Amino acid sequence: MGQQVKGEFDVKRGMEPSCDMGDGVEAGRFRFDKRFHGDLDANSVVHMMAVMTETEGSAAYVAIERISGTLRGRKGTFFVTHNGVMDRGTPTLSVAVVPDSGTDELAGLSGRMAIDIVDGKHYYTFDYALE
């Protein structure tokens, strides 16, 4: 049924102008440029918004990422959404393919991605299916 690919990715972060959330409160905005290595051989652009709370260790971010390249040799693009929450130091992260966003040979793509950071290196595990 589903397939899985794993690999490493490089990431560069850039600051964007903050986002006005009203009453003088701002959300941070960032752009990330990624390079995926392995069976997902691709580049991506991520736009992220993040907020922190007054409680230490509690925060959240949302992001949209466009990935362009090849997945096990199949060429195309797709979008993923990120929803990250830090609840008093306990993180949860959901990264999912946007339905019907796959193009070319990646049309019909669905799936979820896990991101792990170990010793400063970034790793992905992508569980996916193609119609």
Secondary structure, 3 states (H helix, E strand, C coil): CCEEEEEEEEEEEEEEEEEECCCCCEEEEEEEEEEECCCEEEEEEEEEEEEECCCCCCEEEEEEEEEEEEECCEEEEEEEEEEEEEECCEEEEEEEECCCCCCHHHCCEEEEEEEEEECCEEEEEEEEEEC
